[in-house]
Amino acid sequence: MLLHTSQIMFDICLSEKSGTFLNNKTIQAIREISETVETFPAVDDITSLINTDFPDGSSEGMSVEALVSDDFTGTEEEIAQLKTNLLDWPDMFENSLYSKDFKSTQILVVINKDASHEEKNAIYDGIVEFTQSYDWLEVRVAGDPVLSHDAEIFMIADLTALIPLVLLVLLVSLYLAFHRMGGTLLPMITVLITTIWTVGLMAMFGVAFSIVSTCLPVLLIAIGSAYGIHVMTHYYTEMRNLKKKISREEHKDLVISSVQVVFKPVILAGFTTIVGFSSIITSPIVPLKTFGLFSTIGTVIALILSLSFIPALMIAGFKEKSEKKSAIKLESKILKREEQSHRRMEAIYNKLSNHTVGILVTTALVVILSAYGLTQMNIESALIDYFPKDSSLRVNADYISDHFAGTNTFNVVVKGEQPGDVIDPRVLNEMDKLKEYLLENNPDIGKIMTYADFIKRMNQIMNFPADENTENFGNYDDYESVDAGSFFGDDSADSGSFFGDDDDSADSGSFFGDDDSNDDSSDEELAEATPVTFEPLSMTDDLTWSTLIDLARKVVNENGDGEFTITDLTNEVEKAFNVRGKAYYEIPTDLSKYPAGSNEELKNLISQYLLLYSGSLDKFSDDSLEPTQVRMLVQIKVSDTATVAKILDDVNSYAATHFPENITIENSGIAEMTKALTDMITGSQIKSLLTALLAVFLIVSIAYKSPVAGFYGIIPLFLSILINFGLMGLTGINLDMITALIASIAIGVGVDYTIHFISRYKLERLKSDDLNLVTKNTILSSGKAIITNAVSVGLGFAVLVFSQFVVLRYIGALVAIIMLTSSVAALTVLPALLNMFKPKFISKK
């Protein structure tokens, strides 16, 4: 039973470079590829031209044979018959086994759900290697295993290229900040150890790298250096204030005192960063949870090393000769640069100091624009969107979606309470109507295949006209007196072989049971229905213009849009003349068309079809005769979850109002999982965001012994997060599993700027009542450190714009923007509000 088969699939698309695939050479290639792939132990099932059943029949009954027989030799007659058979059942074969232009065909390979990553990669590599010899074919492979395979290659490329690049960026930043080897190398050593230990712990506990964790080393290198920078900055400041040479013991005391001074702010900054990252651990999404856990661990390691390992190296590496003339000359150059930097900061303050109202008005306008952008933000979780549009993965998937039914799929499983409930004609008819409803209202659906399609096909086959056979298929002139009685019988056609021999009432005793079955009280109205009245036109009837126009009007009415194609009209003509039973390609529900007195008898008719059917229905039902569950396979041409969500909503709303009470509907599959992942992203994002903001509020409130301080502490964070989400909405960047990290990164890192500013502002406020002077001194002292930190972290993350993954490029750009907005908000909006409202927690006492 394959009803609940694995949803892990390879889609192998074979396209002729010239001509169609309907030739012996290509069909034999399909056979060879199918048989080779089938040898892999992890392969559960294969669907291709060479192993697909074709239900057919004649006036003699039903037969099920292979579309391509084992002794297929590719003669012109065999090729023509194959094409005829494919076209005869488009509901099952079109855009599934063949593209409309017949240039391409598919091989669908289902992989065991317990298959390992290595087994999937082995299958993919085997497919690629084996198909290289078919040089007349374009071979395209898509599916989730391909996505995982290519993601692994992209991750290795990113880790190989981005880690050296971010180290180079950090190296340059540190050298420009300190102009000393010690100030450059010590923070570098710290982040290297932090990264190695963190990644080593992941390996130790068997945690695999994912697309999300690819940016973890970059994050640790960019953020982990900040604490060491604080220590080194204060150390060099103390060294510059000395006017004499110092001994080793004096140097040791200086290092210890420097660490003591920065200990509290560094611990507070580190703790808020840890809170920001640990909030991600609350996510139910495993890759996010893993990222949150190990980014938290890495931050803790970096914090501990910055406050212990760096001071230890400074003490151990001290040399008295470091105070020679060359060093003094270097110090002079550094002081000159710092004076230039001081003047630049003073100029910035002078430009901002007289524009408090303008700053607040501008902030309000930015908030309004960002709020609008927030309403435009799209929540998405399709992993294929992480890859560039020109990547082979996207190109192949797009080709398959354009020429076939799409690679994004989900199942609609229809369940009954008792065996056989789901073959009730009313249930099957609603399943068929659900298919029509979904196709009509969702143009992005490429195809829907259902269990009901098989029942319709069986009904068609068992109602072939009496003298029709496959040889005269399609030639109307060869048909003579086509009589519907060939299956159900009338006064002039013997149907006893199927329904009994009673000429008066088309007795169904041998099939439906006793005559008193018509007395079923639940089907009282059906039992009173008129006996068989449907009779298709005979091939001896003239197809007049009047008849043709009536059929065309019927097609127009059914299409609803006033338009129809020649194919539509041809199908209607074939139904009218019951060509190959086309008038019976339906679920048998009409008692006026079938010799049954109740719905139960129609259900018995379907049971008889199933008994006669010799093919396999395992992929669409859990039992061949009395299934409890049957399924619909929905294939979608696009990957966006908004489309999937609408389709799922349509399924659920239709099922709730049309299916009987004893029938339930369950959606499952890749597309449904993607939609569920999107819902989880939304919920976890809100939860982690609120958790982190609340934690920051509490930390700042406790640190300054005032809840008002906590409120001021989250204002710059709120603004930067709102601007980030607004920008994402305005630029069309999706909120997905990876971009959802940005808010937590913004909180974890951005709060440092607020803490540093408030701390310094409070210190300056204790010295003076002149708020302008307080603000100026705060910006001149802390402003440089805030900007330096924001630039270094922003540039570190900006390295991600060179990632192989589109989504990581977004992360790099957005985090860099957040560092800018949060630092600017801390230096502009925060002092404006502090000066305007003069909160008590920061007032001079």
N, C-alpha and C positions, 0 to 999 in steps of 0.2 A: 504494500500500500504506500503510494507516494504522495497522497493528498497533502500531508504536512511535510513535504520534502524540504530540503535545505534551500535557503534563498541565496546561497553563495554560488554564483555562476560565471562562467566564461562565455562570452558571445564572440564566436569566430565568424567573421564576415568574409566571404570569398567573392571577389568581383572579377569578371572577365575584363581584360584590358581592351579587347575588341570582340564584338558579338555578344551572344548570350551564354549563360552557363548550361543551356540545354544542348549538350554534346557529350559524347561518350567519354572523352578525355577528362573533362571536368567532373563528370559524375563519378568516374572511377577514382578521381582524386578525393572527392568527398567521402567515398567509401574508405579509402586508405587512411585519411585523416581521422575519421570517426573510429575506425577499428584500432588505430594506434593510440589515440587519446583514451580509449576505453580500457587500455591495459594498465593505466595508473590506478593503484589501489584506492586512492582517495576520490575517484570519480564514481558518483552514484548513478548518474543517468546521462544519456546523450540523446538529443533530438536533432535529426537531420533528414534529408530527403531519403536516405537509404534505410532508415529504420522507422518510418512513419506509416501508419495504417491508412488505407483508403477504403472506407465503407462504400460499397456499390451494390447494385442489384438490378433486377429485371422483373418481369412478370412472374418469374419462378421463385423469387424470394431475395433474401439478403446475403451478401457475401462481404468478407473483409479480407483484403489482400494488401500486400506491401505496395507502396507507391513505386518503388524501384525493386524489382524482384532480384533474387540472387543470380539468376541466369540472364540478367539484363546485358545486352550486347551493343546497345546504342544504335540500332537500325533506325531509319527514318520513321518507320511505323511506330516503333517503341518511343521515340522522342516525341512524336506527334501525340501519342496516347498519354504520355506523361504530362505534357502541357495541357491537354484536354482535362485530365483528372485534377490538376492543380487549379484550373479555372472553374471547375465544377463545384468546388466548395471554398469560395473566397473567405467566408467567415472564419475558417480554420487555417487556410494556407496563405492567403494574400498578406503581404507585409510580415509574414512569419517565416515561411520557407522560401518565399521568392519576393523580390522587389517588383514593382509594377512594370519596370522596363525589362525584367528578366535578365539583367546584367549581374545581379547579385543574389546570393543565397546565404543562409545562416546555418551554423552548427551551434546548438546550445548545449553547454556542458555543465551539469550540476555537480558541485563538489560537496563531499560529506561535511556536515556542520562541525564535526570534531577534527577536521583535517588541520594539521599544523601549518604554521607559516612557511616552513621549509617545503612541505609537500605541495602547497599551492604554487610557490615559486618554481618548483621542479616541473610542475605541469605547464606553467606559462613558458618557461624556458624551452621545454620540450616542444610545445606548439610552435614557437617562433623558429626553432632550429629545424623541425621536420618540414615546415611549410616553405622553407626557403627554396626548395628544389622545384616548386611549382611556379616557374618564372613567368608563365602566361597569366597568372592570377595576381590581383592585388589582395593581400591578406591583412585584415584589420582585426585586432583583438581588443575587446572591451570587457568591462565587468569589475566588480569590487576587488577581486584578487589582483587585477592589473593595476588598479588604483593603489593598493597596498605595496605592490612591487615597485612602481614608479616613485611612490612616496619615500620608500627606503633609499632609492638612488638619490633623490633630491635631498634627503636629510643628510646623507653622507657628504654630498657636494657642499651643502651649507656649512656643516661642521668643519669641513676641511678648509673652506675659504673664509668664513666669517670670523672664526675665533682668532686667527692671526691678524685679521683686519681690525677687529675691535681692540686687540692688544696694541696694535700700532697706533690707533687713535688715542688710546689711553696713555701710551708712552709719550706721544707728542704733547698731549694736554698737560701731563705732569711736569714735563721738562719746561714747558712754557710758563707753568705756574711757579716752579721752584728754582729752575736753573741750577740744580744740584743733582748729582748722581744718587745721593741718599734719598732725597725727596721723590726721585723718579722711580728708583728700583724697589724701595721698601713696600709701598702700596701695591706695586706690580707683583711682587713675590706673594703678598697676602692674597690677592685675588686668584693667582694661579693655584695656590694651595687650596683655597676655598673651592674652586671649580673642580680640581682633581678629587678632593675628598667627597664632594657632593655627588659627582658622577660615579665615583667608586662605590659609594653607598647604594646607588641605584643598581649597579651591576651586582653587588653583593647580595641584594635582596631580590634579584631577578626581575627588576622593573624595566620593561622595554621602553626604548625611546619612541615617542610619538611625534607627530607634527608639532603639537603644543610644546613638548619639552625640548624641541630643537633650539628654541630661543633661550632656554635656561642658562647655558654657559655665557651667552651674550649678556643676559640680565645680571648674572652674578659678577661678571667682570665690570660692567658699567656701574652697578650700584655698590658692590662690595668695596670699591676703592674709596668711597665717600668718607667712611669712618677713619681710614688711615690718613686721608687728606686733612681731616680736622686735627688729628694728632700732630702731623708733621707741620701744619701751618702754625699752630700755637708754639710748637717747639722752636721753629725758626724765628718766630717773633720774639721769644724770650732770649734767644741767642743774640739777636741784633741789639737788644737793649743792654747787653753786657759791654762794658768798656775796657775789659781786661781779659787776659788769658785765664782759663780755668783748669783746675786739676781734674783727674779722673773722678775723684769722689764728688767734687762740685758739679761736674757734668751729670753724674748719676742722680744727684739731688734735683738738678734742673729738669731732667727727663721725668722723674717721678712727680715733681710739682706740676709739670705741663700736663701729664696724664690726669692728675687730680682735678685740675681746672676744667678740662674738657670732658671728664668722665660723665657727669650728670647729663649735659646736653647730648652727648653721643649716645648714651644709654637710652635716653628718652626718644631720640630720633630713630635709633635702631629698633626700639620696642614698637614704635608706631608702624615702622616698615614691616616688622614681623606680624603685627596685627592685620595689616592690609593683605599680606600674602596668606596668612592662616585663614582668613575669611573665605578663601577659595576652597579650602578643604571641605567646607559645608556643601559643596556642589555634589549632586548625585552622579555627575558625569565623571567617569574614572580618569580620563586623561587630565581633566581640570583638577580633580582631587590630588592626583599624583604631582602635578605641577605645583599646586599650592603647598603640599607637604615638603617637597625638596627645595623649593625656593625659600621656604621658612627655615629649613635646616641650614641651607647655604648662608642665609643672612645671619643666623646665630653664629656660625663658624667665622664669618668675616668680622662680626662684631667682637668676638672673643680674641681673635688674632690681632685685630687693630689695637686693642687695649692691653695686650700682653706680649705678643710676639714682636711687634714693631718696636715697642720700648726696649725690649730685651736686646734686639739687634742694634738699636741706637747706642745702648750702653756698652755692648761688647765691641762695637766698631769704632768707638771714640779714639781719636789720635790727637795729641796736643799740637802737632805740626799743622793741624787744620786751621790754625789762627795765624798763619804766616802772611806776608805782604800780598801774595797773590789772592788769598782768601779775602783780605780786607778790600782789595780792589774790586773783587767780585761783589762783595757786599755793597759797595758804593754804587755799582751799576744797578743792583737790585733795588736799592733805596730810590734811585732816580726813576726807575720804572714805576715803583709804587707811588711816587709823587705824581707822575703823569696819570696813573690810574685814579688817584684821589681826585685830581682836578676834573677828570671825565665824569666821575660819580657826582661831583658837586654841580657840574653843568646840568646833568640829568635832573638832579633835585631842583635846581633853579627853574627849569622848564615846567616841572610838575607842581611846584609848591603853590602857585597862584591859580591853579585850575582844578580845585577840588570838586566844584559843581560840575564842571565839564567831564571829569573822570567818572563821577557817579551817573551822569546822564548817558555818557557813552556806554558804561557798564549795563545800564538798563536796556539800551537799544540792542546791545549784544545778547543780553538775556532773552529778549523778545524774539530776535532772529533765531537764536539757538533753540528756543522752545518750539518755534515753527518747524525747524529742521528735525527736532525730535519726533514730531508727528509724522514726518516723512520717512523715518527710519524703517528699514525692512529687516525682519528677523529671519535668518537663513541658516541652514545647517548642512547643505549639500556639500559633501567633501570634494566633489569634482571641481567645484568653483575655486578651490584653493590652488588649482594648477593654472598656468598661463593658457590663454585661448589658443596659442599657436603650438602648445605642447602636443606630442603625438597622441597622448591619452585623450585630450579634448577633441582633437581633430578626428580621431577614429570614432569616438562616441558620438560626435555631431553627425558624421557620415551615416552611421548606423541609425540614428534617430531620424535623419532625413529620408532614408531609403527604406527603413523598416518601421516597426511600431514603437521603438524607443527602448532604452535600457533601464529605465526607472519603473519598477513594477511593485504591485502589491496584490494580495489575494483577498477576495471577499468570500468567506466560508459561510455557507448557509447550513444551519443545523436544525434538525428536528428532534423531537423528544423521543420518538420511537423509530425503529428501523422501518424504512419505507415512507416516512412522513414527507421527505423532500421530493419524492417522485409523484406527489399529488399534482395533477395538471394545473391546478390553481397556483401552487407554489412555483412550478416551473415556468408558468406563464408570467408571473410577477418577476421572476429572475430575468426572463427575456425582456420584459418591459423596463426593468431597471437598467439593463444594458443599453436599450434605446435611449432612455432618459439621460444617462451619463454621457453617451456619445453626442446627443443633441445639445447638451448644456455645457460641455467641456471640450472645446476644439483641440486642446492639447493632448487629449487621449488618442493614442495611435491605434490601439486595438483592444478589444475585449473578447476573450474566449471563455465560454462557459460550458458547464455540464449540459445546460439546456440546448446548446448547439448540437450536441450529439443526439439528443432525443429528437430534435427537429430533423436531423439528417436521417435518422432511422425511420421517422414517419414519412419522409419524402421517398425513401427507397421502397418502403412497403406499399407505396401507392403509385409506383410506376404504371403507366398505361399498359393494358394487357398485351398489346403487340409491339411495345417499344423495347429496343435493346440498344446496346452501346454502339452497334454498327451504324444505325441510322440516326444517331444523336446529332442534332443540329440541322438536319435536312427535313424541313417540314413536308416536302412533297412525298417523302417516303412513308409518311404516316397515313394510316387508314383508320377508319372508325375507332377513334380513341374513346374507350368506355370506362367511366369511373367504376363501373361494377367489377372491374378486375380484382379489386381488393375487398370492397365491402359488399358488392353484389347488388343487383336489383332484379326486377322480374325476368330479365332476359339473360342474366349472367350468373353462372353458378359460383357461389362463394363458399360452398360447403367445406372445402378443404381447410378453411380458416375459421369460419363462423358457424358452420353447421349447414344443414340442407333444407331448412324450412323456408320455402319460397315465399310464404305469406308475410312473414315478419322479420326476415333476416335474423333468424334465431341465433343467438350467441351462446347457447348453452355449453358448447364444447370449449368456449374460451372464457366467457364472462361468468359462467355459473348458471344457477337455476333462474327460471323466468321471474321468480318473485323477488329478484334483486332490484327490480324496478320499484318495489314498494318501500324502499329505504326512506324513512320519514324525513331524514335530514336532507334528502335530495328530491323532495316532493315536487317542487316546481320544475326541476330538470326532467323528472320522469314524465311530465306532461308535455314535454317539448315535442315538436313535430319530427317525425322520422326523417331519414336522409333526404335532403332536398338539393344539396350541392351537386352540380354536375358540370365539369369543365367543357369548353367548346371542343368539338371534334375536329380533327385535322381535315375532315371532308367539308367542314364549314368554310364559307368564304370569309376572308379577312377584309371586310369592306372598310371604306374610308370612315363610315359612321362608327364602326366598331373601334377603329384605330384612334379616332378622335376621343371617343369615350374613355379608352384606356389612357390616353395622354392626359385627359382631365383628371382622371383618378390619380395618376402619378403626381400631377401638380398639386392636387389637394393634399396628398400624403406628405409631400416635401414641405409644404407650408410657405416656401419662399417664392413661389411662382416660377421656379426654374427647375429644369430637369435635363438629364443627359440622354443620349441615345441608349446608353447602357440601361438607364432606368426604364426607358420605354420598352427595350428588348426584354428585360426581366418581367415586365408586366404582361407582355404578349405571351411569354413562355408560361407564366402562371395561368393565363386565360386558357391556353391550350394544354395545360398540364404536361409540358415537355419535361421528360424525365422526372415526373412527379413534383415539379416546381410549385404547383398549387397547394402542395401539402408540406412545404418546408415551414413548419409551424408546430407549436405545441397543440396537441389535440384537445381542444376545450369546447368546441362548438358542437352541441348535440344535434344540430340540424345537418351537420356535415358528416357525422360519424354515427354508425348504428349502435348507439349506446343510450341507455335511458337514465343514466346518472353519472355523476362525477366519479363515483367509485368504479364504474365499469370502464371509464376512460383511463383511470389509474391502472386497472388490470391490463388494459391494452398496452400501456407503457411497460408494464412488467413483462408482458410477452415479448415486446421489442428487446428488452434487456436479456431475456432468456435466449433469444435468437442471435444476439450480437456476439460474435466470436472474438472481437478485438479487445484491447485492454482499455479500461477507463480508470486505471489506478491513479493517474495524475489528477483526476477530477472528482473522484468519489472514494469513499472508504469501504465500499462493498459493491460488488458487481451487480447484485440483484436487488438488495434491499438496503440501500445506503442510508445512513443517518446524517452524513455530512457530504455536501458537494461544494464545489468552488467555482468562482469566477476569477480569471486572471486578467488584471487591468494593467496595460502597458502605457506609459506616459512618455511623451517626446521631450519633455523638459524636466529639469531637476529642482526648480524652485519650490520650496515647501508651501508657499502661499497657494500655488496651484494644487498641490497634493492635498492641502487642508480643505480646500473647497470641494474637491472630488470626494474626500472622505465624509465631509458634512452632507454632501448630496446623497451618498450611499446611506448614511444613517437616518437622514430625514425621510427618504423614500421608504426605507425598510420599516420605519416606525409607523407609517400610515398605510402601508399596502400589504405587508405580509401577515399571514394568520398569527394568532397569539402563540401557537405551539412552535413557531419558527423564530430562531434567533440568528443574528448576523454578527460575525466577528471579522475584523480587518487585521491582516498581518502581512509582513513582507518588508522589503527594504524601504519602500516609499513611506509606509506607515511608521516604520522605526525612525526614519528621518524626521517625520512630522512630530513624533513623540520627543525626539531629541531637541527639536526647536522649542517645544513647550517647556522642556527641562531647562534649556538655556535661559529662557525668559524668567522662570521661577527662581533658578539658582542665582541669576544675575541680580535680581531684586533682593534676594535674601542676603547674599554676600555683600552687596553694596550697603544695605541698611546696617548689617552687622559691623562692617568696618567703620562706617560713619559714627555709629553709636559708640564703638570702642574708642575712636579718636576723641569724641566729645567727652567721654568719661576720663580719658588719660589727661587731656588738657585741663579739664575741670578740676581734677585732683591735684595736678601739678601746680595750679594757680589758686586752688582753694575757692573756686567760684564757677558755677554753671554758666555764667555769662562769658567767662573766658573760653569755655568749651564751645559756645555758640560762635564766638569770633574765630575760633580755631578752625571751624569747618567751612566758613564762608569762602575762602579762596579755593578749597577743595570742591565745594559745590559748584562754583563758577567754572572751574576747569573741566569738571566732569560733564556739566551741562553743555559747555562749548564743544567738547569732544563728541558727544552724542549728536548734537545739532549739526556739527560738521559732517559726521557720518551720514546723517539723513540727507543733507543738502548735496553731498557729493556721490551718493549712491553706494556707499560702503556698507555692506551688510553687518548686522550684529550676529556673530556666529560663535562657535565654541572657542575660537581663539581671540577674536576682537573683544569678547566678553572679559578678557583678562585686563583690559586697559584701565577700567575703573579702579580695580584693586591696586594696580601698579601706581596709578595716579594718587591714590590715598596713601599707599605705603611710602612713596617717595616725596610727593608734593607737600605733605604735612610738615616735612623738615623745614621748608622755607618759612612757613607760618610760625613754627615754634621758635626758630632762630630770630625772626623779626620781633615777635612779641616779647621774647626774653630780653633782647637788647633794648627795645622800646621801654619796657618796665624799668630797666636799669637806668636809662637816661632820664626817665620821668622822675625818678627819685632825686635827681640832681637839679632839676629845673622845672618851673611852671610854664616856661615859654614853649608851647607845643610845636611851633615852627622849628625852634632850635632842637627840641627833642627828636622830631622827625628827621631833621637834617643829620644829626649825629648818628642816629640809628641807621639811616641809609648809607652814610659814609663808612660806618664800621661793619655793618652786617650785609649791606647791599652787594659789595664785591664778592663776599663768600657765597651769597645766595646765587648770584649770576654765574659765578665760576662753577658752582655745583650743578646748576641747571644746564649750563652749556656742555659740561663734561658728560653728564648722564644722557642728555639729549643727543649729543654726537655719538655716544656709545650705542644707543638704540638705533640711531639713524643708519648704522651699518646694515641693519636688517633690510633696508631698501634694495640691497643687492642679493637678497635671498632668491632661491629658485621658486619659492611659493609666493603667490600673489598676496595671500592673507598675511604673511609675515612682513611683506613690504609695507602693507597698511599699518601693521603694528609699529614698525620702525618709524614711519612718518608721524603717526598719531601720538606716540609716546613723546617724540621730540616736541610736538606742538603742545602737549600737556605740560611738559617741563617749562616751556615758554609761558603759557597762560597762567600756570600756578605760581611761578616766580614773579611775573608781572603783577598778578593780583595781590600777592603778598607785599609788593613794594609800592602799589598805588591805591587799590581799593581798601586794603586793610588800614593803612595810616589815615586815609580820608575818613573812614568810619570811626576810628579811634579818636581822632581829633574833633569830630562832629558831636559824638555822643558822650565822650569822656567817661567811660565805664569805671566804676569804683575799684574794680580789682586791679586796675593798672594806674590809679591816681596816686599822686604824692601824698604820703601820710605824715 
